[in-house]
């Protein structure tokens, strides 16, 4: 089942979107659950990371849709965002929040169908490696493939991701177990790295994305073996 949020303060536009979604559901046989929110703050209040797609207007009462999307990305990096608005000049800004698509009002069903198919395809592409991370006050959903590495600083876990840093509590052992299926390797008691982003190994230093990380002497022989096997498969 697809869980969809409509964030729209115009009742007529929200109703039109709802009709399009129901028609899509009937035509494709896709089970869909929809919830409508009248403003961005209401949507973000006590947000639960179970939505797959958010259709969001930009011109909203209170915080606008772009700001709502920025805040949303801080707690859910995987939700697919589609902006539906009359403010076409803001289309380029959608890249700042990794928006999947942009549709201009009034939205016809033919246009909606194209946007919906693209959004559903992206949901299906990303759903295989989703992990949840508990942060102070929130639960963040992200894909394992978006994580460069995780490090321990004092009693905090810092997740270095494509979209920025996320701080969480817990133990590295728990994180290591969570990410075990996704090509991660613990190169040091303080570092767990994604092998997909290891670009170089020089002495006791490995380059992960653009970070220089020290590998422990005890871990190095096994890491070299594991990484060589990984590189051959890739």
N, C-alpha and C positions, 0 to 999 in steps of 0.2 A: 504494500500500500504506500502511495505517495502522500506525505503530509505537506500541505501547502498553506502558507500565510499570505493573506492579502492585506497590505498596509496602505490604506486609502481613506482619505477624509471626505471624499465625495461619494455619497450613497449611491447615486446613479452609476458612477464609474465602477464602484465595487460590485454592484449588482450585474453589470455587463460582464465583468471579469468572471464572476461566479457562473453566469450562463455559459460562457465560453468553456470554462473548465468542465462543467457538467456535460456539455456536448462532446468534448474531447474524451471524457470518461466513457460515455456511451459508445462512441465510434471505435475506440481502441480497446475497450474492455479492461482499462486500467483502473484499479480501485483507488479512489482519491478521497482524502479527508481535508476539508478546507476550514480555516478560521479567519475571520475578518477583524482587523484592528483599525480604529479610527485615527490613531496618531502613533508616531514613532516611539514616544515615551511609554505609552501603554503596551506596545509590542515588546519593548525591552524590559519592562518591569517584570521581575521574576521569570525571565526568559528561560525556557527549557530547550535544550539542544536536540529536539526531535523533529524539527522541520527540515524538509528536503529542499524546498524551493520557496522563495519569498518574492512575490510581485509587489513592488514598492513604488509609490508615487514619490517624486522629489519635492514638490511643493506641498508640504504638510503644515498643519497648525502646530505651533511649538517648534521643536527641533525639526529641521527639514530632513528629507529622505536620505540625502548624502551623509549628513552627520549621523543619522540613525544607522546607516550602513557601516560607517566607520566604527561605531561602538559595537555593532553586531559582530564585525570581523574580530574584535578583541576577544570575544567569547566563543565564536563559532567560525572557524576558517573554512569549513566545508559546505555550508549552506549555499545553494545556488541563488544568486540575486539577479532578478530581471527588473529593471526600471521601466515603469509605464507612466509616461508623463507628457504634457504638452510643451515642456521646456527642452526642446531639442538641442539647444546650445550647451546643455550640460552633459551631453552624451560622452564626450571625451573624458570627463571626470570620472566616469564609471570605472575606468582602468585603475584608479587609485584604490578602489575597494574590490577589485577583481570581479566586477559584475560580468555575468555571462552574456547579457544582451540588453538591448534598449529598444523600447517600442513607443511610438508616438500616438497620442490620443487624437481622434477617437479610434479605438483599437477594433479592427474588423476581425472576424473569426479566422479568415485566411491568414492574416498576419500573426494572430495569436497562435495558430496551429504550428507555424514555422518556429516561433519562439519557444513554444512548449516542447516541441520535439527536441530542439537543441538543448533545452534545460534538462529534460529527462535523460538524454544521452549522457550529459555530464554527470548527473546523479549516479547513473549506473556505472560510469567509468571510475568514479571515486569511492564507491561504497565498499570496495573490497578490503581497504586497509585503514579503516577509521578506528582511532583510539580516543579515549576520553581521559582528560587530565584534570585533576582537582586542584584548583587554585584558591587563594584566599577569597571566599565569598562567591565563587563561581565554579562551574564545570565547563571546561573548554573542549570542544570537539575538533580534531584535526586529523589529517591523513599522515600515516607513518612516513610516506614518501616525501612529505614536505619538511621533515625534520633533518637538519644537518647533523647535529649531535646534541647530547645532553651532558651537562656537567654539574658537579656538586660544588657549591660555594657555601661554606659553613654548614648550616642546616637546611639550605634551600637547594632545590633542583632547578636549574635554568635550562629550558628547552630552546635551542637556537633553531628557528624555523625560517622558511622562505618568507613568511609574513612578519618576522620579528621575534623578540624574546618573550617567553612565557615563564613565569615563576610559579613553582608548585612545591608542595611538601610531600614527604615520603622518603623512601630509600632507593638507592641506585639498584639494589637487588630486585625490588619490585618493578622498576622501570625496565631493567634488563629482561625480566621474565615477560613483561608485556610486549616488548619489541622483538622478542626472540624470532618470531616468524618472518621478520621483515629485513633481513640482511644487516643487522647491527652487530657490532663487536665492541667489547669493553677493553680498551687499550691501556687503561690506567684505572686505579681505584676511583678516580674523579671524573673519568670521561667514557662515554658510550657513543660510538660514532656510527653513522650510516655509511656503509661501504660504497654506496652509489655516489657519494660525494668526496671520496678519497682520491685526490689527484696526484699526489706525490709522496714518496717515502724517502727521506734523506737522513741517515743516521738514526737518531732517536726522535726525530720530528716528522710528523705526518701532516700534510696539508689537506684539510677538510673544508671544502668550498674555499673561503679566503682566510681561514683561521689556521694558525700553527699550533699543533697539539703534541705534547710530549707523550711518547709511548714508554711504558715501563720496561726495564731491561728483561724482566721475567716474562712479560707478555709478548715481546717482539718476535721470537722464533715462531710461535704458534700463529701470531697475526700475519706474518709474511706468508705462511702456508695457506691460511684461510683466504687471505686477500688474493693470492695467485689463483686459487681454485675459483673464487668468485669472478675474477677478471676473465678467466677462460670461458666460463659459462655465459658471461655477458657479451 
